[in-house]
Amino acid sequence: MDAYIVNPNAYTCLDHGIELLDNLFSGNCGLSAANSIYPDYFPENTTKIGAIRGLKSDESRLLQILRAIGSLIPEQAKQCQLILGASSLGDLEGRFAGDPYGCIQYYLASEKPELAPLYKGVISSACSSGTDVLSMAALMVDQHKYDVIGVLAVDCLDRGKLLQHVTLGTQGPDCAKPFDVNRDGTSFGEGGGFAIVANKDGLEQLNTKQVYNIRGFGMSCDAQHITAPDETGEIPALAISRALNAASLAPSDIGYINAHASGTTLNDQVESIAYRKVFGKALDSIGVSGTKGAIGHLLGATGLVEAILTCWALSVKRAPGTIGLKDKDETLNIPAIVGGDFREISRPVGISTTFGFGGVNSAIVIESLN
């Protein structure tokens, strides 16, 4: 595709930029106990969440996170012709309850007025929102609808959302342990990221050395359950194979997989089946890891943040370990990298996958040109 990611950056509970990447390679975990973030709401609950510490309780969490992400937006953003957002539900209470579009609009108008007229909408497709907005931007620049597009993904974990996931059983009792024999749920979190997507004409306008080619993307939806994935792995595998086909690549061309790796019993099983269906024996030579045990599942922002982390891993030619993974579940038959370890990436092409509620599956293939 004639689509390139420029100057991506992400903000999480484990820091941002090079500090975030260093923390991942060092095996650090940014998760906190729920009762340390919401002592009045979850006084005895020590489940671990990827919440941003120090946020004010009397102001929109989403707005405060947007301000932090805003400090990472590069000067080149002024050259964007369009800005698209991604989120799930944003805040569930307060001024911007259920209105992430309005919250982003307010933030840009009040603190980034030069960018506000460019902002046109939010993609909200559950956990795949961030991947989908990146893919849509890639499609639009590839078709020369625009030359330079900004993508902004953000989400927050307020107490209402956390209560929902604790009740559903998707939030685990401790830290997420992706692909581990003792995995028992994910760790939700908050944060976001920003990146510029441009075609070759757009790249000529931007003075940057950080460039990553979006080779292709794929999507699928099984819609067989409101929260659980397709247990056969067929429909998630379809999104991955579509991404590879769009990129005109073979399974053996991939050097790194940033897995959804939520840490729930069923998701990790289905994801492993899907990878083996698509990659076959080639999977054994690919580095596979996930980041939710380190930064949490960032809801509607997770896809963009994990795509950004994929870019960085490809750039340094190393795949970070999966924080929380200590004792591999060998029945999954997947070469996941354990926490605190890393694996050299021999091919500069990676794929980032996200599987969301409602059976929405997305995958995007990225090549580092650095």
N, C-alpha and C positions, 0 to 999 in steps of 0.2 A: 504494500500500500504506500501511496505517497502521503504518509502521515508520520510525524515524528514528535516525541515527547521532549520538551525542553525545560531545563531547570526545575525538576520536580522536588518538592519538599513535603515532609509530613510532620505532624505534631501529635504526640501521644504521651501517655503517662511515663514513658521511658525516655523522654526528651525528644529532640528533633535533629534533623540533619546528620552530620557525621557522628555526633554524640550518640544518636539513636542506633546507628549502625554498629558503632563500637560496643555499645551495651549488649546488642544482640550477639555479637561474636564473643563477648566475654561471658555469656551465659547468664546475664542479669535478668531479673524479673521486676517489672514495674507495678505489679498488682498490689492492692491493699485490701485489708479486711473490710467488709461491708460496714461493720459497726464503727470503724474509724472514720468513715466518710459520712455515714448517716447514723450517728449514735442514738438519736431519739427515735428513729424509725425502725432500725434493726439492732437493738441494744445487745442482743446475744448472738447475732449471726456473724460468724467469722469467715463466711465464704469470700473468696478473693475476686476482686473486680478491678478492671483497668480504668479507674476513675482519675480524673485530673485533680490533684490535691490543691487546696487553697482557694477554690472557687467560692464566691459569696452565695449564701443560701437565700438571700432576698432578691436575687437578680437572675435572669434567664441563664441557665447553664450553657445553652447553645450560643447565645450572644457572647458570653465570656470566652468560649472556645474559639469563636469566629475572630475575636480580637487577637488571640494568640496566633492563629493561622495567618491573620492579616499581616503580622510582622514578618512572615516568611514569603509573602508575595513579592516577586522580583520586579524591578523597575520596568522590565520588558512587558509586563502585563498591560501597560498603557497602550501598547501596540496591538492588543487584541481587538478583533472586530465583533466578538460575541463572548459572553461568559455564561456557562451552564453550571447548574448546581446539582448536587446529589445528596439525599438524606432519606431516612425512613420516615419517622414521625417528628423528629426534633423534640422539643419540650412537650410534656404531657400536662403541664400546669403553668399558670402564669400568663403573662401578656401574649406570648406567642404559642400558646398551647395548640398542638397539632398543625402548626403553620410554619414549617421550616422555610418555605418560600418567602413569607412575610418577614421572618427574622433576618434572612440573608439580605433581603431588599433594604430593610431598616439599617443594617450594619453598613452596607455599601453607601447608602445615601448620606449617612451621618459621618462616616469615617474614611470612606474611599470614594468621594463624590465623582472623581474622574472616571471611575469604573461603573458606577451605578447605571448609566444609560445603556450599557452593554449587556446587562444581566436580563435574561429573558425567561428563565424557568428552572424547575427542579425535576429531576428524574427520581421517582420513588418506587423502586421495584424490590422492596425488602432488602436482604443482605447483599444482593448483587448490584445495588444502585450505583456504587462507585465504579465498578467495572463497566456497567452499561453506559454511564455518562462519558467515560473515556472512549469507549467503542463508538458511541454516537458522534463524538467530536472527530474521531479519526475518519469516520465515513464522510462527514461533511467537508473536511479539508481535502480528502482524497477526491471527492467529486467537485472540488473547487467552488463549493457554495460560499466558503470563507477560506482565507489563507491562514489566519491565526485565531485560535479559540482558547479561552481560559476555562479550565475545569476546576471546580471547587467542591469538595465533598466534606461534609461535616455531620456529626451526630453527637448526641449526649445521652448519658445514662442517668436519668433522674430517678427518684425513689419509686415512682409509679412503674416505670419500665422494669426496674430490678425486681419489684414485687411480682410483676407478671411472670417473669422468667423463673423466679424461685417457685412460684405456684405451678407453672407448666412442667417444671423439672428439667428445663434446658440449662439453667444455671447450676453448675456443679457445687457440691458442698465445700470444695477447697479450690486449688488452682486447676486450670485446664491441663489435662495430660494427653495431648494428641497422640494417637497411635500406640498408646501405652496399654499394657494388659490391665492396668487398674483405672483406666479412664472412666469417668462417671459424669461428664457434663462439661459445658464450656464455661468460660469466664467472660462476661460481657464487660464492655468498656466504652470509652468515648475518645473523641479526637477528630482528626481530619487531615486534609492535605490540599495542595494546589499544584497544578502543572499547566504548562502551555502546550497545546497541540498545534502543529503547523505543518504545511506541505513545503515543498522545496522553494516555492515562491516566497512563502512566509519566512522560511529560514534565512533568506537573504536579507530580511529586514531586522533579524534578531542577531545580536552580537553575543554568541554563547559558544561554549565548548562542550557542554553536556547535552549530548544528542542520543536519542534512542529511537529506533525505527519500530513502529507498530506494524508488524507483518500481517496480522489478521486477527479476527475474533470470531467467536461462535456462541450461540445461545440456544437454549431449549427449555421446555416447561412441561412437566408431567402432570402437575395440578391434581395429584392423586390424594393429597392430604394437606391440611393447612400448615402443619409444621414438619412432618416426616418426609424424607426423600424417597424416591423410587427405589425399592429394595433390590431390584435386579441390577441396578447400575446402568441400565441401557440408556436412559434419557440423559443422565449426567454425562455419560460417555459420548453421547451425540453432540453435546456442546463442545467438548474437547476436540473431537474429530473434525467438526466443522471449522474450528479455529485453525487446526493444522492444515486442512484442505484450503482454507482461504489464504493461508500463508505460503501455500505450495511447498510444504515441508513434509518430510518423512519423520516418523517417531524417533529415529536415530539422530536426527538433526538437533534435538532438544538437549540442552545441557543442564537445565535447572527447572524444577517445578516448585512454585510457591503454592502449596496446597491450602485448601480451605481449612482443613485440619481443626475442626471445631472442638474435638475432644469428647463429643457425645458418642455413645456406644454405636448407634446406628449410622451416623454420618461417616465416621471414620471407616466403618466396614464397607459402606456403599461407595465411598470415594476410592478406596483401595481396589474394589472390583472394577470401577470405571477406568482407573488408570491401567490396570492390567489388560482390560478389553482393548484399549486404544493402543498402548505402547508395547504390549507383549513382552518378549524377552529384552527388548531395548530398555525397558524400565530399570533393569538392574544396573545400568551404567549411568543413570541419571540421578543427580542429587535432588532429594525431596525433603522439604521442611515446611513447617508452619510457624506462625508468630503469635498465635492467640494465647499461648501459655506465658508469653512475655509482656504483651501489651493489651491483651483482651480482644474480644470480638467487638469491633467498632461499629456494629450495626450497619446503617446505610453508608458509612464512610469506609468500611473495611476494604472494599474492592479497590478503591483508588490508592489507599495507603499501602496495601499489599502489592499492587502493581509498581508503586514507587520503590518499595523495598526490593522488588524483583530487579528493577533497573539498577539499583545500587549494587546488589549482589553480582549481577553480570558485569558491572563496571570494574569491580575489584577482583573478579574471577574466583569468588569464593561463596559458597552457600552456607549460611549460618545454621546452627543446630536448632532443634525444636525444643524450646524451653518447656519443661514439664515431662518430656519423654525420657524415661530412665530405663524401663524394662519393656522392650518391644513386645507387642502382641504378634508373635510369629505367624498366627493364622491369617493375618492381613496380607502377608506376602508382598510387602512394600519396603523399599530401601530407604526408610526415613532416617534422617540424621539425628542422633540423640542430642539432648541439650548440652551446651558447653563445648561441643565438638564442631567441626566444620568440614567441608569437602571442596576440593578444588573443582572449578567448573572448566571443563575442557572445550566446550562449544559456547559461543557468546549469545546463545538464543535460549530464552526461557518462556515459560507459560505460567500465568497466574489464574487460578480458578476460584470462583465463588458460587456457593450453593445456598439459595435463600428459601425462606418460608414460601409455601405455595408451590414448591417444586421449580422455582426459577433458577436456572443454571447458566452461568456465563464463564467464558474463558477467553483470555487475550494473550497473543504471542508477541513477545518483545525481543528485539535484537539490540545489543549494545554496540554503538559505533565509536566508542571511546577507546 
